[in-house]
Amino acid sequence: MSASDTIAALATAPGMGAVAIVRISGPLCLQIAESVGRLTPETLKPRSARLAGVRSRDGDEVDRALYTFYPQPASFTGEDCLEISCHGGYAAVQAVLAAVMSAGARPAEPGEFTRRAFVNGKMDLAQAEAVNQLIRARTQTQRAAAKHTLDGALSHRVRGCSEVITRIAATLEASIDFPEDVDEPDRAVLAAELSAAIESLERTVELASRGRMLSAGIRMAIVGRPNVGKSSLLNLLATRPRAIVSDIPGTTRDFLEETVEIGGLCVLAIDTAGIRDTADIVEQEGVKRALETLEQADIGLIVLDASEGLRQVDIEVLDKAGDRAVAVWNKTDIVRASPDDPRIPPSVPCVRMCALSGEGLPELEVAVISRLGAGSGFFDEALAATQRQVAALERAREHLRVAEEAVRSPYALDLAAIQIQTARGALAEITGENVVDSLIDTIFSTFCIGK
């Protein structure tokens, strides 16, 4: 793989469609336009679509398409770029791609267009990773966080903190390297400046962690006794009949998973086997797996039967869920009286609902989001962050804390200077100023081809 190659790939989703876009980037764009479309640089005006044929190596016209040329550096990659908008059928796309490859391009690697944009300074690494998150966004909240980061919100925060601690480091190192000429700085002032930088970084970690929650998704176990309405609740959340609903106890023996949206979060809802004492070996295994799923979940919806009241097994499951529990009193269409029970801990949110009609669903969504500590507006400023980025932010924060302690101590300032430089290195990993090629390879390998 060479940065001087001209690359090409389908930029739109594969499959049948009205229009498909073949994206080309590199020094041979104009040559390819002339070879494939018989278009000269004089007729192919920048950023203006031009209708022309697409010719194969043999000179046969395989399609008619719109050609749009984006000269460097005013393009996505910073190189000459050419987009061919052709008909979206599989055969047409393959014929256009074959014609482009025969004219000198090679197939693009996953994420290679965005990688070139990063290498050519069109965006930093944090923004480049946000491109991938934006493509993969499944909810509007995920999309908003990714767009916020793509616009530079995370990069701005990281660079702001880096500039502050760079000034502090310069002051420290000057006094260390030239003690005869530069007096030791006021330690109280340095400590205050570091404290402010740590506070700013704490806020960035918090917003990045919120974004990480958005992208990683939430595991939510739906747990309870047989026939309390767990499968009906999964079907309600999925807006389709995902699970079999029956009056016969023990219908669900394994677990069913469905990805749903709750309050802007991507949630993996897991319907589990009914929890009860049973002699059936298969059902015993289902109960075991249900409890294991609850242990591994971020949220446990403990479904209770309002028509029967609280049973001992319900109390045991609520206790097992702990601070992840949300009590769901189902079948309130049968019993209208309040099913509140003093044996349920006051800290556990309780929701009354009917899984068949959907009554109480908005309240359930609010309870789930609140249980996660994500109230109204919680994700408004969230930064779409990867696990790598959050870890780098946390490392930088810890090094700055050590530096602050060193500055407040009576000892030499060398330790503080070293810790600050290490923190700067961690922040530079996020924007890509301090990152090895192997890591860049790993990051862009997760992108789709054509982006």
Contacts in CASP RR format, 6 or more apart in sequence:
PFRMAT RR
TARGET T0000
AUTHOR 0000-0000-0000
METHOD contacts of the structure
MODEL  1
MSASDTIAALATAPGMGAVAIVRISGPLCLQIAESVGRLTPETLKPRSAR
LAGVRSRDGDEVDRALYTFYPQPASFTGEDCLEISCHGGYAAVQAVLAAV
MSAGARPAEPGEFTRRAFVNGKMDLAQAEAVNQLIRARTQTQRAAAKHTL
DGALSHRVRGCSEVITRIAATLEASIDFPEDVDEPDRAVLAAELSAAIES
LERTVELASRGRMLSAGIRMAIVGRPNVGKSSLLNLLATRPRAIVSDIPG
TTRDFLEETVEIGGLCVLAIDTAGIRDTADIVEQEGVKRALETLEQADIG
LIVLDASEGLRQVDIEVLDKAGDRAVAVWNKTDIVRASPDDPRIPPSVPC
VRMCALSGEGLPELEVAVISRLGAGSGFFDEALAATQRQVAALERAREHL
RVAEEAVRSPYALDLAAIQIQTARGALAEITGENVVDSLIDTIFSTFCIG
K
1 109 0 8 1.000
1 112 0 8 1.000
3 116 0 8 1.000
3 119 0 8 1.000
4 26 0 8 1.000
4 27 0 8 1.000
5 26 0 8 1.000
5 105 0 8 1.000
5 106 0 8 1.000
6 24 0 8 1.000
6 25 0 8 1.000
6 26 0 8 1.000
6 27 0 8 1.000
6 28 0 8 1.000
6 29 0 8 1.000
6 32 0 8 1.000
6 104 0 8 1.000
6 105 0 8 1.000
6 106 0 8 1.000
7 24 0 8 1.000
7 25 0 8 1.000
7 26 0 8 1.000
7 105 0 8 1.000
7 106 0 8 1.000
7 107 0 8 1.000
7 108 0 8 1.000
7 109 0 8 1.000
7 112 0 8 1.000
7 113 0 8 1.000
8 22 0 8 1.000
8 23 0 8 1.000
8 24 0 8 1.000
8 25 0 8 1.000
8 97 0 8 1.000
8 100 0 8 1.000
8 101 0 8 1.000
8 105 0 8 1.000
8 106 0 8 1.000
8 107 0 8 1.000
8 108 0 8 1.000
9 22 0 8 1.000
9 23 0 8 1.000
9 97 0 8 1.000
9 107 0 8 1.000
9 108 0 8 1.000
9 112 0 8 1.000
9 113 0 8 1.000
9 449 0 8 1.000
9 450 0 8 1.000
10 20 0 8 1.000
10 21 0 8 1.000
10 22 0 8 1.000
10 23 0 8 1.000
10 93 0 8 1.000
10 97 0 8 1.000
10 449 0 8 1.000
10 450 0 8 1.000
11 21 0 8 1.000
11 22 0 8 1.000
11 23 0 8 1.000
11 83 0 8 1.000
11 113 0 8 1.000
11 450 0 8 1.000
11 451 0 8 1.000
12 19 0 8 1.000
12 20 0 8 1.000
12 21 0 8 1.000
12 88 0 8 1.000
14 90 0 8 1.000
14 93 0 8 1.000
15 88 0 8 1.000
15 89 0 8 1.000
15 90 0 8 1.000
16 88 0 8 1.000
16 89 0 8 1.000
16 90 0 8 1.000
17 88 0 8 1.000
17 89 0 8 1.000
18 87 0 8 1.000
18 88 0 8 1.000
19 85 0 8 1.000
19 86 0 8 1.000
19 87 0 8 1.000
19 88 0 8 1.000
20 85 0 8 1.000
20 86 0 8 1.000
20 87 0 8 1.000
20 88 0 8 1.000
20 89 0 8 1.000
20 92 0 8 1.000
20 93 0 8 1.000
20 96 0 8 1.000
21 83 0 8 1.000
21 84 0 8 1.000
21 85 0 8 1.000
21 86 0 8 1.000
22 83 0 8 1.000
22 84 0 8 1.000
22 86 0 8 1.000
22 93 0 8 1.000
22 96 0 8 1.000
22 97 0 8 1.000
22 100 0 8 1.000
23 81 0 8 1.000
23 82 0 8 1.000
23 83 0 8 1.000
23 108 0 8 1.000
23 113 0 8 1.000
23 450 0 8 1.000
24 32 0 8 1.000
24 81 0 8 1.000
24 82 0 8 1.000
24 83 0 8 1.000
24 84 0 8 1.000
24 100 0 8 1.000
24 105 0 8 1.000
25 75 0 8 1.000
25 76 0 8 1.000
25 77 0 8 1.000
25 79 0 8 1.000
25 80 0 8 1.000
25 81 0 8 1.000
25 82 0 8 1.000
25 108 0 8 1.000
25 113 0 8 1.000
25 116 0 8 1.000
26 77 0 8 1.000
26 79 0 8 1.000
26 80 0 8 1.000
26 81 0 8 1.000
27 79 0 8 1.000
27 80 0 8 1.000
28 103 0 8 1.000
28 104 0 8 1.000
28 105 0 8 1.000
29 69 0 8 1.000
29 79 0 8 1.000
29 80 0 8 1.000
29 81 0 8 1.000
29 82 0 8 1.000
30 41 0 8 1.000
30 44 0 8 1.000
30 69 0 8 1.000
30 80 0 8 1.000
30 82 0 8 1.000
31 103 0 8 1.000
31 104 0 8 1.000
32 82 0 8 1.000
32 100 0 8 1.000
32 103 0 8 1.000
32 104 0 8 1.000
32 105 0 8 1.000
33 39 0 8 1.000
33 44 0 8 1.000
33 67 0 8 1.000
33 69 0 8 1.000
33 82 0 8 1.000
34 40 0 8 1.000
34 41 0 8 1.000
35 55 0 8 1.000
35 103 0 8 1.000
36 53 0 8 1.000
36 54 0 8 1.000
36 55 0 8 1.000
36 84 0 8 1.000
36 99 0 8 1.000
36 100 0 8 1.000
36 103 0 8 1.000
37 52 0 8 1.000
37 53 0 8 1.000
37 54 0 8 1.000
37 55 0 8 1.000
37 67 0 8 1.000
38 52 0 8 1.000
38 53 0 8 1.000
38 55 0 8 1.000
39 50 0 8 1.000
39 52 0 8 1.000
39 67 0 8 1.000
43 50 0 8 1.000
44 50 0 8 1.000
44 67 0 8 1.000
44 69 0 8 1.000
45 69 0 8 1.000
46 69 0 8 1.000
46 70 0 8 1.000
46 71 0 8 1.000
46 74 0 8 1.000
47 68 0 8 1.000
47 69 0 8 1.000
47 70 0 8 1.000
48 68 0 8 1.000
49 66 0 8 1.000
49 67 0 8 1.000
49 68 0 8 1.000
49 85 0 8 1.000
50 66 0 8 1.000
50 67 0 8 1.000
50 68 0 8 1.000
51 64 0 8 1.000
51 65 0 8 1.000
51 66 0 8 1.000
51 67 0 8 1.000
52 64 0 8 1.000
52 65 0 8 1.000
52 67 0 8 1.000
53 61 0 8 1.000
53 63 0 8 1.000
53 64 0 8 1.000
53 65 0 8 1.000
54 61 0 8 1.000
54 62 0 8 1.000
54 63 0 8 1.000
54 64 0 8 1.000
54 65 0 8 1.000
54 84 0 8 1.000
54 86 0 8 1.000
54 95 0 8 1.000
54 96 0 8 1.000
54 99 0 8 1.000
55 61 0 8 1.000
55 62 0 8 1.000
55 99 0 8 1.000
56 62 0 8 1.000
56 95 0 8 1.000
56 98 0 8 1.000
56 99 0 8 1.000
56 102 0 8 1.000
57 98 0 8 1.000
57 99 0 8 1.000
57 102 0 8 1.000
57 103 0 8 1.000
62 92 0 8 1.000
62 95 0 8 1.000
62 96 0 8 1.000
62 99 0 8 1.000
63 86 0 8 1.000
63 87 0 8 1.000
63 92 0 8 1.000
63 95 0 8 1.000
63 96 0 8 1.000
64 86 0 8 1.000
65 84 0 8 1.000
65 85 0 8 1.000
65 86 0 8 1.000
65 87 0 8 1.000
65 96 0 8 1.000
66 84 0 8 1.000
66 85 0 8 1.000
67 82 0 8 1.000
67 83 0 8 1.000
67 84 0 8 1.000
68 82 0 8 1.000
68 83 0 8 1.000
68 85 0 8 1.000
69 80 0 8 1.000
69 81 0 8 1.000
69 82 0 8 1.000
70 76 0 8 1.000
70 80 0 8 1.000
70 81 0 8 1.000
70 82 0 8 1.000
70 83 0 8 1.000
71 80 0 8 1.000
72 78 0 8 1.000
72 79 0 8 1.000
72 80 0 8 1.000
72 81 0 8 1.000
73 79 0 8 1.000
73 120 0 8 1.000
73 122 0 8 1.000
75 81 0 8 1.000
76 113 0 8 1.000
76 117 0 8 1.000
76 122 0 8 1.000
77 113 0 8 1.000
77 116 0 8 1.000
77 117 0 8 1.000
77 120 0 8 1.000
77 122 0 8 1.000
78 116 0 8 1.000
78 117 0 8 1.000
78 120 0 8 1.000
78 121 0 8 1.000
78 122 0 8 1.000
79 116 0 8 1.000
79 120 0 8 1.000
84 96 0 8 1.000
84 100 0 8 1.000
86 92 0 8 1.000
86 93 0 8 1.000
86 96 0 8 1.000
87 93 0 8 1.000
101 107 0 8 1.000
107 449 0 8 1.000
108 449 0 8 1.000
108 450 0 8 1.000
109 444 0 8 1.000
109 445 0 8 1.000
109 449 0 8 1.000
110 444 0 8 1.000
110 445 0 8 1.000
110 446 0 8 1.000
110 447 0 8 1.000
110 448 0 8 1.000
110 449 0 8 1.000
110 450 0 8 1.000
111 132 0 8 1.000
111 444 0 8 1.000
111 445 0 8 1.000
111 447 0 8 1.000
111 448 0 8 1.000
111 449 0 8 1.000
111 450 0 8 1.000
111 451 0 8 1.000
112 444 0 8 1.000
112 450 0 8 1.000
113 450 0 8 1.000
113 451 0 8 1.000
114 123 0 8 1.000
114 128 0 8 1.000
114 131 0 8 1.000
114 132 0 8 1.000
114 444 0 8 1.000
114 447 0 8 1.000
114 451 0 8 1.000
115 128 0 8 1.000
115 440 0 8 1.000
115 444 0 8 1.000
117 123 0 8 1.000
117 128 0 8 1.000
118 124 0 8 1.000
118 125 0 8 1.000
118 128 0 8 1.000
118 432 0 8 1.000
118 440 0 8 1.000
123 131 0 8 1.000
123 150 0 8 1.000
124 155 0 8 1.000
124 431 0 8 1.000
124 432 0 8 1.000
124 433 0 8 1.000
125 430 0 8 1.000
125 431 0 8 1.000
125 432 0 8 1.000
125 435 0 8 1.000
125 440 0 8 1.000
125 443 0 8 1.000
126 149 0 8 1.000
126 152 0 8 1.000
126 154 0 8 1.000
126 155 0 8 1.000
126 158 0 8 1.000
126 389 0 8 1.000
126 430 0 8 1.000
126 431 0 8 1.000
126 432 0 8 1.000
127 149 0 8 1.000
127 150 0 8 1.000
127 152 0 8 1.000
127 155 0 8 1.000
128 443 0 8 1.000
128 444 0 8 1.000
129 149 0 8 1.000
129 384 0 8 1.000
129 386 0 8 1.000
129 389 0 8 1.000
129 443 0 8 1.000
130 146 0 8 1.000
130 147 0 8 1.000
130 149 0 8 1.000
130 150 0 8 1.000
130 152 0 8 1.000
130 154 0 8 1.000
130 384 0 8 1.000
131 150 0 8 1.000
131 447 0 8 1.000
131 451 0 8 1.000
132 446 0 8 1.000
132 447 0 8 1.000
132 451 0 8 1.000
133 142 0 8 1.000
133 145 0 8 1.000
133 146 0 8 1.000
133 149 0 8 1.000
133 215 0 8 1.000
133 384 0 8 1.000
133 386 0 8 1.000
134 143 0 8 1.000
134 146 0 8 1.000
134 147 0 8 1.000
134 150 0 8 1.000
134 384 0 8 1.000
135 447 0 8 1.000
135 448 0 8 1.000
135 451 0 8 1.000
136 142 0 8 1.000
136 215 0 8 1.000
137 143 0 8 1.000
137 146 0 8 1.000
138 259 0 8 1.000
138 261 0 8 1.000
138 266 0 8 1.000
139 214 0 8 1.000
139 261 0 8 1.000
139 263 0 8 1.000
139 264 0 8 1.000
139 265 0 8 1.000
139 266 0 8 1.000
140 264 0 8 1.000
141 214 0 8 1.000
141 263 0 8 1.000
141 264 0 8 1.000
141 265 0 8 1.000
141 379 0 8 1.000
141 382 0 8 1.000
142 214 0 8 1.000
142 215 0 8 1.000
142 264 0 8 1.000
142 266 0 8 1.000
142 384 0 8 1.000
144 379 0 8 1.000
144 382 0 8 1.000
145 210 0 8 1.000
145 211 0 8 1.000
145 214 0 8 1.000
145 215 0 8 1.000
145 379 0 8 1.000
145 382 0 8 1.000
145 383 0 8 1.000
145 384 0 8 1.000
146 384 0 8 1.000
148 381 0 8 1.000
148 382 0 8 1.000
148 383 0 8 1.000
148 384 0 8 1.000
149 155 0 8 1.000
149 383 0 8 1.000
149 384 0 8 1.000
149 385 0 8 1.000
150 384 0 8 1.000
153 381 0 8 1.000
153 383 0 8 1.000
154 204 0 8 1.000
154 208 0 8 1.000
154 383 0 8 1.000
154 384 0 8 1.000
154 385 0 8 1.000
154 389 0 8 1.000
154 430 0 8 1.000
155 430 0 8 1.000
155 431 0 8 1.000
157 200 0 8 1.000
157 203 0 8 1.000
157 204 0 8 1.000
157 207 0 8 1.000
157 383 0 8 1.000
158 204 0 8 1.000
158 393 0 8 1.000
158 427 0 8 1.000
158 430 0 8 1.000
158 431 0 8 1.000
159 431 0 8 1.000
160 200 0 8 1.000
161 197 0 8 1.000
161 200 0 8 1.000
161 201 0 8 1.000
161 204 0 8 1.000
161 396 0 8 1.000
161 427 0 8 1.000
162 424 0 8 1.000
162 427 0 8 1.000
162 428 0 8 1.000
164 193 0 8 1.000
164 196 0 8 1.000
164 197 0 8 1.000
164 200 0 8 1.000
165 194 0 8 1.000
165 197 0 8 1.000
165 400 0 8 1.000
165 420 0 8 1.000
165 423 0 8 1.000
165 424 0 8 1.000
166 424 0 8 1.000
168 190 0 8 1.000
168 193 0 8 1.000
168 194 0 8 1.000
168 197 0 8 1.000
168 420 0 8 1.000
169 417 0 8 1.000
169 420 0 8 1.000
169 421 0 8 1.000
169 424 0 8 1.000
171 185 0 8 1.000
171 190 0 8 1.000
172 185 0 8 1.000
172 190 0 8 1.000
172 413 0 8 1.000
172 416 0 8 1.000
172 417 0 8 1.000
172 420 0 8 1.000
173 417 0 8 1.000
174 182 0 8 1.000
175 182 0 8 1.000
175 183 0 8 1.000
175 184 0 8 1.000
175 185 0 8 1.000
175 413 0 8 1.000
176 412 0 8 1.000
176 413 0 8 1.000
176 414 0 8 1.000
176 417 0 8 1.000
184 413 0 8 1.000
187 407 0 8 1.000
187 408 0 8 1.000
190 407 0 8 1.000
190 416 0 8 1.000
191 404 0 8 1.000
191 407 0 8 1.000
191 408 0 8 1.000
194 400 0 8 1.000
194 403 0 8 1.000
194 404 0 8 1.000
194 407 0 8 1.000
194 420 0 8 1.000
195 404 0 8 1.000
197 400 0 8 1.000
198 397 0 8 1.000
198 400 0 8 1.000
198 401 0 8 1.000
198 404 0 8 1.000
201 393 0 8 1.000
201 396 0 8 1.000
201 397 0 8 1.000
201 400 0 8 1.000
202 397 0 8 1.000
204 383 0 8 1.000
204 393 0 8 1.000
205 390 0 8 1.000
205 393 0 8 1.000
205 394 0 8 1.000
205 397 0 8 1.000
207 381 0 8 1.000
207 382 0 8 1.000
207 383 0 8 1.000
208 383 0 8 1.000
208 385 0 8 1.000
208 389 0 8 1.000
208 390 0 8 1.000
208 393 0 8 1.000
209 385 0 8 1.000
209 390 0 8 1.000
210 374 0 8 1.000
210 378 0 8 1.000
210 379 0 8 1.000
210 381 0 8 1.000
210 382 0 8 1.000
210 383 0 8 1.000
211 379 0 8 1.000
211 382 0 8 1.000
211 383 0 8 1.000
211 384 0 8 1.000
211 385 0 8 1.000
212 385 0 8 1.000
212 386 0 8 1.000
212 387 0 8 1.000
212 390 0 8 1.000
213 265 0 8 1.000
213 372 0 8 1.000
213 374 0 8 1.000
213 382 0 8 1.000
214 264 0 8 1.000
214 265 0 8 1.000
214 266 0 8 1.000
214 379 0 8 1.000
214 382 0 8 1.000
214 384 0 8 1.000
215 384 0 8 1.000
215 385 0 8 1.000
215 386 0 8 1.000
216 387 0 8 1.000
217 265 0 8 1.000
217 266 0 8 1.000
217 267 0 8 1.000
217 268 0 8 1.000
218 262 0 8 1.000
218 265 0 8 1.000
218 266 0 8 1.000
218 267 0 8 1.000
218 268 0 8 1.000
218 298 0 8 1.000
218 299 0 8 1.000
218 372 0 8 1.000
219 267 0 8 1.000
219 268 0 8 1.000
219 270 0 8 1.000
219 296 0 8 1.000
219 297 0 8 1.000
219 298 0 8 1.000
219 299 0 8 1.000
220 262 0 8 1.000
220 267 0 8 1.000
220 268 0 8 1.000
220 269 0 8 1.000
220 270 0 8 1.000
220 297 0 8 1.000
220 298 0 8 1.000
220 299 0 8 1.000
220 300 0 8 1.000
220 301 0 8 1.000
220 368 0 8 1.000
221 270 0 8 1.000
221 272 0 8 1.000
221 290 0 8 1.000
221 293 0 8 1.000
221 294 0 8 1.000
221 296 0 8 1.000
221 297 0 8 1.000
221 299 0 8 1.000
221 300 0 8 1.000
221 301 0 8 1.000
222 230 0 8 1.000
222 233 0 8 1.000
222 234 0 8 1.000
222 269 0 8 1.000
222 270 0 8 1.000
222 271 0 8 1.000
222 272 0 8 1.000
222 300 0 8 1.000
222 301 0 8 1.000
222 303 0 8 1.000
223 230 0 8 1.000
223 272 0 8 1.000
223 274 0 8 1.000
223 275 0 8 1.000
223 290 0 8 1.000
223 291 0 8 1.000
223 293 0 8 1.000
223 294 0 8 1.000
223 300 0 8 1.000
223 301 0 8 1.000
223 302 0 8 1.000
223 303 0 8 1.000
223 317 0 8 1.000
223 321 0 8 1.000
224 230 0 8 1.000
224 272 0 8 1.000
224 274 0 8 1.000
224 275 0 8 1.000
224 290 0 8 1.000
224 302 0 8 1.000
224 303 0 8 1.000
224 304 0 8 1.000
224 313 0 8 1.000
224 314 0 8 1.000
224 317 0 8 1.000
225 274 0 8 1.000
225 275 0 8 1.000
225 276 0 8 1.000
225 305 0 8 1.000
225 311 0 8 1.000
225 313 0 8 1.000
225 314 0 8 1.000
226 249 0 8 1.000
226 250 0 8 1.000
226 251 0 8 1.000
226 274 0 8 1.000
226 275 0 8 1.000
226 276 0 8 1.000
227 247 0 8 1.000
227 249 0 8 1.000
227 305 0 8 1.000
228 303 0 8 1.000
228 304 0 8 1.000
228 305 0 8 1.000
228 330 0 8 1.000
228 331 0 8 1.000
229 245 0 8 1.000
229 303 0 8 1.000
229 305 0 8 1.000
229 330 0 8 1.000
229 331 0 8 1.000
229 355 0 8 1.000
230 243 0 8 1.000
230 252 0 8 1.000
230 271 0 8 1.000
230 272 0 8 1.000
230 274 0 8 1.000
230 303 0 8 1.000
231 243 0 8 1.000
231 244 0 8 1.000
231 245 0 8 1.000
231 251 0 8 1.000
231 252 0 8 1.000
231 256 0 8 1.000
231 271 0 8 1.000
232 243 0 8 1.000
232 245 0 8 1.000
232 330 0 8 1.000
232 355 0 8 1.000
232 356 0 8 1.000
233 271 0 8 1.000
233 301 0 8 1.000
233 303 0 8 1.000
233 328 0 8 1.000
233 330 0 8 1.000
233 355 0 8 1.000
234 242 0 8 1.000
234 243 0 8 1.000
234 256 0 8 1.000
234 258 0 8 1.000
234 269 0 8 1.000
234 271 0 8 1.000
235 241 0 8 1.000
235 242 0 8 1.000
235 243 0 8 1.000
235 245 0 8 1.000
235 355 0 8 1.000
236 355 0 8 1.000
236 356 0 8 1.000
236 358 0 8 1.000
236 361 0 8 1.000
237 258 0 8 1.000
237 260 0 8 1.000
237 262 0 8 1.000
237 267 0 8 1.000
237 269 0 8 1.000
238 258 0 8 1.000
238 260 0 8 1.000
238 269 0 8 1.000
242 256 0 8 1.000
242 258 0 8 1.000
242 271 0 8 1.000
243 252 0 8 1.000
243 256 0 8 1.000
243 271 0 8 1.000
244 251 0 8 1.000
244 252 0 8 1.000
245 251 0 8 1.000
249 274 0 8 1.000
249 276 0 8 1.000
250 273 0 8 1.000
250 274 0 8 1.000
250 283 0 8 1.000
252 271 0 8 1.000
252 272 0 8 1.000
252 273 0 8 1.000
252 274 0 8 1.000
253 273 0 8 1.000
253 282 0 8 1.000
253 283 0 8 1.000
253 285 0 8 1.000
253 286 0 8 1.000
254 273 0 8 1.000
254 286 0 8 1.000
254 289 0 8 1.000
255 270 0 8 1.000
255 271 0 8 1.000
255 272 0 8 1.000
255 273 0 8 1.000
255 286 0 8 1.000
255 289 0 8 1.000
255 290 0 8 1.000
255 293 0 8 1.000
256 270 0 8 1.000
256 271 0 8 1.000
257 268 0 8 1.000
257 269 0 8 1.000
257 270 0 8 1.000
257 271 0 8 1.000
258 268 0 8 1.000
258 269 0 8 1.000
258 271 0 8 1.000
259 266 0 8 1.000
259 267 0 8 1.000
259 268 0 8 1.000
259 269 0 8 1.000
260 267 0 8 1.000
260 269 0 8 1.000
261 267 0 8 1.000
262 365 0 8 1.000
262 368 0 8 1.000
262 369 0 8 1.000
263 365 0 8 1.000
263 368 0 8 1.000
263 369 0 8 1.000
264 379 0 8 1.000
265 369 0 8 1.000
265 372 0 8 1.000
265 374 0 8 1.000
267 299 0 8 1.000
267 368 0 8 1.000
270 293 0 8 1.000
270 297 0 8 1.000
272 286 0 8 1.000
272 289 0 8 1.000
272 290 0 8 1.000
272 293 0 8 1.000
272 294 0 8 1.000
273 283 0 8 1.000
273 286 0 8 1.000
273 287 0 8 1.000
273 289 0 8 1.000
273 290 0 8 1.000
274 286 0 8 1.000
274 287 0 8 1.000
274 290 0 8 1.000
275 287 0 8 1.000
275 290 0 8 1.000
275 291 0 8 1.000
275 313 0 8 1.000
275 317 0 8 1.000
276 287 0 8 1.000
276 313 0 8 1.000
278 284 0 8 1.000
278 287 0 8 1.000
291 320 0 8 1.000
294 300 0 8 1.000
294 317 0 8 1.000
294 320 0 8 1.000
294 321 0 8 1.000
295 320 0 8 1.000
297 324 0 8 1.000
298 324 0 8 1.000
298 372 0 8 1.000
299 324 0 8 1.000
299 326 0 8 1.000
299 368 0 8 1.000
299 371 0 8 1.000
299 372 0 8 1.000
300 321 0 8 1.000
300 324 0 8 1.000
300 325 0 8 1.000
300 326 0 8 1.000
301 326 0 8 1.000
301 328 0 8 1.000
301 364 0 8 1.000
301 368 0 8 1.000
302 314 0 8 1.000
302 317 0 8 1.000
302 318 0 8 1.000
302 321 0 8 1.000
302 325 0 8 1.000
302 326 0 8 1.000
302 327 0 8 1.000
302 328 0 8 1.000
303 328 0 8 1.000
303 330 0 8 1.000
304 310 0 8 1.000
304 314 0 8 1.000
304 327 0 8 1.000
304 328 0 8 1.000
304 329 0 8 1.000
304 330 0 8 1.000
304 339 0 8 1.000
305 330 0 8 1.000
305 331 0 8 1.000
306 329 0 8 1.000
306 330 0 8 1.000
306 331 0 8 1.000
306 332 0 8 1.000
306 334 0 8 1.000
306 335 0 8 1.000
306 339 0 8 1.000
306 352 0 8 1.000
307 331 0 8 1.000
307 334 0 8 1.000
307 335 0 8 1.000
309 339 0 8 1.000
309 341 0 8 1.000
310 341 0 8 1.000
310 343 0 8 1.000
310 344 0 8 1.000
315 343 0 8 1.000
318 325 0 8 1.000
318 327 0 8 1.000
318 344 0 8 1.000
318 345 0 8 1.000
318 348 0 8 1.000
322 348 0 8 1.000
323 347 0 8 1.000
324 371 0 8 1.000
325 348 0 8 1.000
325 371 0 8 1.000
326 348 0 8 1.000
326 349 0 8 1.000
326 351 0 8 1.000
326 364 0 8 1.000
326 367 0 8 1.000
326 368 0 8 1.000
326 371 0 8 1.000
327 344 0 8 1.000
327 348 0 8 1.000
327 349 0 8 1.000
327 350 0 8 1.000
327 351 0 8 1.000
328 351 0 8 1.000
328 353 0 8 1.000
328 364 0 8 1.000
329 339 0 8 1.000
329 350 0 8 1.000
329 351 0 8 1.000
329 352 0 8 1.000
329 353 0 8 1.000
330 353 0 8 1.000
330 354 0 8 1.000
330 355 0 8 1.000
331 354 0 8 1.000
331 355 0 8 1.000
332 339 0 8 1.000
332 352 0 8 1.000
332 353 0 8 1.000
332 354 0 8 1.000
332 359 0 8 1.000
333 354 0 8 1.000
333 356 0 8 1.000
333 357 0 8 1.000
333 359 0 8 1.000
338 352 0 8 1.000
339 352 0 8 1.000
340 350 0 8 1.000
344 350 0 8 1.000
349 367 0 8 1.000
349 370 0 8 1.000
349 371 0 8 1.000
351 360 0 8 1.000
351 363 0 8 1.000
351 364 0 8 1.000
351 367 0 8 1.000
352 360 0 8 1.000
352 363 0 8 1.000
353 359 0 8 1.000
353 360 0 8 1.000
353 361 0 8 1.000
353 363 0 8 1.000
353 364 0 8 1.000
354 360 0 8 1.000
369 375 0 8 1.000
369 378 0 8 1.000
385 393 0 8 1.000
388 429 0 8 1.000
388 443 0 8 1.000
389 430 0 8 1.000
392 426 0 8 1.000
392 427 0 8 1.000
392 429 0 8 1.000
392 430 0 8 1.000
393 426 0 8 1.000
393 427 0 8 1.000
393 430 0 8 1.000
395 422 0 8 1.000
395 423 0 8 1.000
395 426 0 8 1.000
396 423 0 8 1.000
396 424 0 8 1.000
396 425 0 8 1.000
396 426 0 8 1.000
396 427 0 8 1.000
397 423 0 8 1.000
399 419 0 8 1.000
399 420 0 8 1.000
399 422 0 8 1.000
399 423 0 8 1.000
399 426 0 8 1.000
400 419 0 8 1.000
400 420 0 8 1.000
400 423 0 8 1.000
402 415 0 8 1.000
402 419 0 8 1.000
403 415 0 8 1.000
403 416 0 8 1.000
403 417 0 8 1.000
403 419 0 8 1.000
403 420 0 8 1.000
403 423 0 8 1.000
404 416 0 8 1.000
406 413 0 8 1.000
406 415 0 8 1.000
406 416 0 8 1.000
406 419 0 8 1.000
407 413 0 8 1.000
407 416 0 8 1.000
425 434 0 8 1.000
428 434 0 8 1.000
428 435 0 8 1.000
429 435 0 8 1.000
END
